[in-house]
Amino acid sequence: MTALDAAMFVWAKTDANARACVEEVMRLRSNFVRNTFRELGFRGDDLEMRARSFFLCLSAATNHLFFLTTEERIADHEQRLDLLLQGSVE
């Protein structure tokens, strides 16, 4: 997620066309992430938890870890991804 996403979410609260676009983009992103975890062998509640957690991690990183350097942000993302992928059948 980016700062532009945050601006789009705010805009979508007051504009029906913007809301429809934001909802479609979020649906496409969600499906992509869910399918990726499915391809890695996750199913059911485990798959849903990982997909939602992935989005929460991205959102938190964008909104709350802005003070990290690029290198620190990459390391943080890698640690979170390693955690989410534990137990996959890659």
C-alpha atoms as an extended CHARMM CRD file, in Angstrom:
* protein
*
        90  EXT
         1         1  MET       CA              0.0000000000        0.0000000000        0.0000000000  PROA      1               0.0000000000
         2         2  THR       CA              1.1660000000        3.5050000000       -0.7150000000  PROA      2               0.0000000000
         3         3  ALA       CA              0.3390000000        7.0440000000        0.3030000000  PROA      3               0.0000000000
         4         4  LEU       CA             -1.7230000000        7.2060000000       -2.8960000000  PROA      4               0.0000000000
         5         5  ASP       CA             -3.8390000000        4.3300000000       -1.6070000000  PROA      5               0.0000000000
         6         6  ALA       CA             -4.6180000000        6.3230000000        1.5320000000  PROA      6               0.0000000000
         7         7  ALA       CA             -5.6520000000        9.3290000000       -0.5610000000  PROA      7               0.0000000000
         8         8  MET       CA             -7.8440000000        7.1220000000       -2.7630000000  PROA      8               0.0000000000
         9         9  PHE       CA             -9.5650000000        5.6390000000        0.3200000000  PROA      9               0.0000000000
        10        10  VAL       CA            -10.3950000000        9.1330000000        1.5670000000  PROA      10              0.0000000000
        11        11  TRP       CA            -11.6790000000       10.1770000000       -1.8590000000  PROA      11              0.0000000000
        12        12  ALA       CA            -13.7460000000        6.9970000000       -2.1150000000  PROA      12              0.0000000000
        13        13  LYS       CA            -15.6890000000        8.0080000000        1.0040000000  PROA      13              0.0000000000
        14        14  THR       CA            -17.2420000000       10.9200000000       -0.8690000000  PROA      14              0.0000000000
        15        15  ASP       CA            -17.2730000000        9.8320000000       -4.5220000000  PROA      15              0.0000000000
        16        16  ALA       CA            -19.1970000000        6.7880000000       -5.7600000000  PROA      16              0.0000000000
        17        17  ASN       CA            -17.0210000000        6.3310000000       -8.8680000000  PROA      17              0.0000000000
        18        18  ALA       CA            -13.8270000000        6.4950000000       -6.8280000000  PROA      18              0.0000000000
        19        19  ARG       CA            -15.3350000000        4.0120000000       -4.3640000000  PROA      19              0.0000000000
        20        20  ALA       CA            -16.1650000000        1.5540000000       -7.1570000000  PROA      20              0.0000000000
        21        21  CYS       CA            -12.6120000000        1.8000000000       -8.4980000000  PROA      21              0.0000000000
        22        22  VAL       CA            -11.0430000000        1.3550000000       -5.0630000000  PROA      22              0.0000000000
        23        23  GLU       CA            -13.2600000000       -1.6500000000       -4.3250000000  PROA      23              0.0000000000
        24        24  GLU       CA            -12.3140000000       -3.2550000000       -7.6460000000  PROA      24              0.0000000000
        25        25  VAL       CA             -8.5930000000       -2.7040000000       -7.1050000000  PROA      25              0.0000000000
        26        26  MET       CA             -8.8260000000       -4.1060000000       -3.5640000000  PROA      26              0.0000000000
        27        27  ARG       CA            -10.7560000000       -7.1230000000       -4.8690000000  PROA      27              0.0000000000
        28        28  LEU       CA             -8.0950000000       -7.7710000000       -7.5280000000  PROA      28              0.0000000000
        29        29  ARG       CA             -5.2620000000       -7.3900000000       -5.0130000000  PROA      29              0.0000000000
        30        30  SER       CA             -7.0000000000       -9.6350000000       -2.5110000000  PROA      30              0.0000000000
        31        31  ASN       CA             -7.6010000000      -12.3310000000       -5.1220000000  PROA      31              0.0000000000
        32        32  PHE       CA             -3.9770000000      -12.1520000000       -6.2530000000  PROA      32              0.0000000000
        33        33  VAL       CA             -2.6450000000      -12.5500000000       -2.7120000000  PROA      33              0.0000000000
        34        34  ARG       CA             -5.1530000000      -15.2950000000       -1.8700000000  PROA      34              0.0000000000
        35        35  ASN       CA             -4.2830000000      -17.2100000000       -5.0510000000  PROA      35              0.0000000000
        36        36  THR       CA             -0.5750000000      -16.8540000000       -4.3380000000  PROA      36              0.0000000000
        37        37  PHE       CA             -0.9790000000      -18.3860000000       -0.8800000000  PROA      37              0.0000000000
        38        38  ARG       CA             -3.2050000000      -21.0950000000       -2.4050000000  PROA      38              0.0000000000
        39        39  GLU       CA             -0.4630000000      -21.9490000000       -4.9240000000  PROA      39              0.0000000000
        40        40  LEU       CA              1.9250000000      -22.2990000000       -1.9790000000  PROA      40              0.0000000000
        41        41  GLY       CA             -0.3330000000      -24.9900000000       -0.5310000000  PROA      41              0.0000000000
        42        42  PHE       CA             -2.3900000000      -23.1110000000        2.0560000000  PROA      42              0.0000000000
        43        43  ARG       CA             -6.1200000000      -23.8110000000        2.3430000000  PROA      43              0.0000000000
        44        44  GLY       CA             -9.1930000000      -22.7660000000        4.3130000000  PROA      44              0.0000000000
        45        45  ASP       CA             -8.8410000000      -20.6340000000        7.4190000000  PROA      45              0.0000000000
        46        46  ASP       CA             -5.0490000000      -20.8170000000        7.2310000000  PROA      46              0.0000000000
        47        47  LEU       CA             -5.0920000000      -19.3320000000        3.7270000000  PROA      47              0.0000000000
        48        48  GLU       CA             -7.5330000000      -16.5580000000        4.7250000000  PROA      48              0.0000000000
        49        49  MET       CA             -5.5410000000      -15.6530000000        7.8490000000  PROA      49              0.0000000000
        50        50  ARG       CA             -2.3140000000      -15.3750000000        5.8560000000  PROA      50              0.0000000000
        51        51  ALA       CA             -3.9000000000      -13.2910000000        3.0980000000  PROA      51              0.0000000000
        52        52  ARG       CA             -5.4460000000      -10.8620000000        5.6080000000  PROA      52              0.0000000000
        53        53  SER       CA             -2.2270000000      -10.7300000000        7.6220000000  PROA      53              0.0000000000
        54        54  PHE       CA             -0.2640000000       -9.9370000000        4.4680000000  PROA      54              0.0000000000
        55        55  PHE       CA             -2.4880000000       -6.9090000000        3.8010000000  PROA      55              0.0000000000
        56        56  LEU       CA             -2.2850000000       -5.7800000000        7.4160000000  PROA      56              0.0000000000
        57        57  CYS       CA              1.5100000000       -5.9930000000        7.3030000000  PROA      57              0.0000000000
        58        58  LEU       CA              1.6330000000       -3.8670000000        4.1640000000  PROA      58              0.0000000000
        59        59  SER       CA             -0.7490000000       -1.3290000000        5.6330000000  PROA      59              0.0000000000
        60        60  ALA       CA              1.1470000000       -1.1140000000        8.9120000000  PROA      60              0.0000000000
        61        61  ALA       CA              4.4520000000       -0.7630000000        7.1170000000  PROA      61              0.0000000000
        62        62  THR       CA              3.1330000000        2.0790000000        4.9940000000  PROA      62              0.0000000000
        63        63  ASN       CA              1.4190000000        3.9460000000        7.8060000000  PROA      63              0.0000000000
        64        64  HSD       CA              3.5160000000        3.2320000000       10.8780000000  PROA      64              0.0000000000
        65        65  LEU       CA              7.0410000000        2.3130000000        9.8230000000  PROA      65              0.0000000000
        66        66  PHE       CA              7.7560000000        5.4040000000        7.7450000000  PROA      66              0.0000000000
        67        67  PHE       CA             10.7560000000        6.2220000000        9.9510000000  PROA      67              0.0000000000
        68        68  LEU       CA             12.6640000000        3.1100000000        8.8550000000  PROA      68              0.0000000000
        69        69  THR       CA             15.3320000000        3.2920000000        6.1950000000  PROA      69              0.0000000000
        70        70  THR       CA             14.7160000000        1.4640000000        2.9320000000  PROA      70              0.0000000000
        71        71  GLU       CA             17.0580000000       -1.3270000000        4.0420000000  PROA      71              0.0000000000
        72        72  GLU       CA             15.2570000000       -1.6790000000        7.3910000000  PROA      72              0.0000000000
        73        73  ARG       CA             11.8800000000       -1.7210000000        5.6390000000  PROA      73              0.0000000000
        74        74  ILE       CA             13.0460000000       -4.4800000000        3.2690000000  PROA      74              0.0000000000
        75        75  ALA       CA             14.3760000000       -6.5320000000        6.1940000000  PROA      75              0.0000000000
        76        76  ASP       CA             11.0820000000       -6.0450000000        8.0400000000  PROA      76              0.0000000000
        77        77  HSD       CA              9.0870000000       -7.1790000000        4.9870000000  PROA      77              0.0000000000
        78        78  GLU       CA             11.3110000000      -10.2310000000        4.5650000000  PROA      78              0.0000000000
        79        79  GLN       CA             10.8400000000      -11.2420000000        8.2200000000  PROA      79              0.0000000000
        80        80  ARG       CA              7.0620000000      -10.8860000000        7.9780000000  PROA      80              0.0000000000
        81        81  LEU       CA              6.9520000000      -12.8200000000        4.7150000000  PROA      81              0.0000000000
        82        82  ASP       CA              9.0990000000      -15.6140000000        6.1900000000  PROA      82              0.0000000000
        83        83  LEU       CA              6.6450000000      -15.8620000000        9.0760000000  PROA      83              0.0000000000
        84        84  LEU       CA              3.6210000000      -15.9650000000        6.7610000000  PROA      84              0.0000000000
        85        85  LEU       CA              5.2070000000      -18.6410000000        4.5850000000  PROA      85              0.0000000000
        86        86  GLN       CA              6.0810000000      -21.0470000000        7.4000000000  PROA      86              0.0000000000
        87        87  GLY       CA              4.4630000000      -24.3660000000        6.6650000000  PROA      87              0.0000000000
        88        88  SER       CA              4.0690000000      -23.8410000000        2.9150000000  PROA      88              0.0000000000
        89        89  VAL       CA              4.6910000000      -26.7330000000        0.5490000000  PROA      89              0.0000000000
        90        90  GLU       CA              6.7860000000      -24.6960000000       -1.9120000000  PROA      90              0.0000000000
